[in-house]
Amino acid sequence: MIARKAPPPGPVSLGITGSGNQARTQLEYLASVYALGEVAVFSPTVANRERYADHISRALGITVRPVASIEEAVRGNQIVASASGARMAEPILSGEWLDHCRLWWHF
């Protein structure tokens, strides 16, 4: 996996889109490779993103903050993972939001 080849020093900020099983396993993997600092998660359903943030925060011992938009989850973070199964006519991410991003992938 590419994450193992490019670990930056110190804690990194992470934004993740999605709150299902794929988002959970992506965050578990990233937490095993990086020292995670701030983590933001967006999912369109408020209850799902809040449940995900609470569960993963307790499971991994890190703070995961649910946010109200994809842009808020992505902008300014060093790592971005998109684990969304959304099928939309428009892209869900904008390149201009990835200004600080060092690693991005979508599954």
Helices and strands as residue ranges (DSSP letters): G 2-5, E 12-17, H 21-33, E 36-42, H 46-60, E 64-66, H 70-74, E 79-82, G 95-98, E 103-106
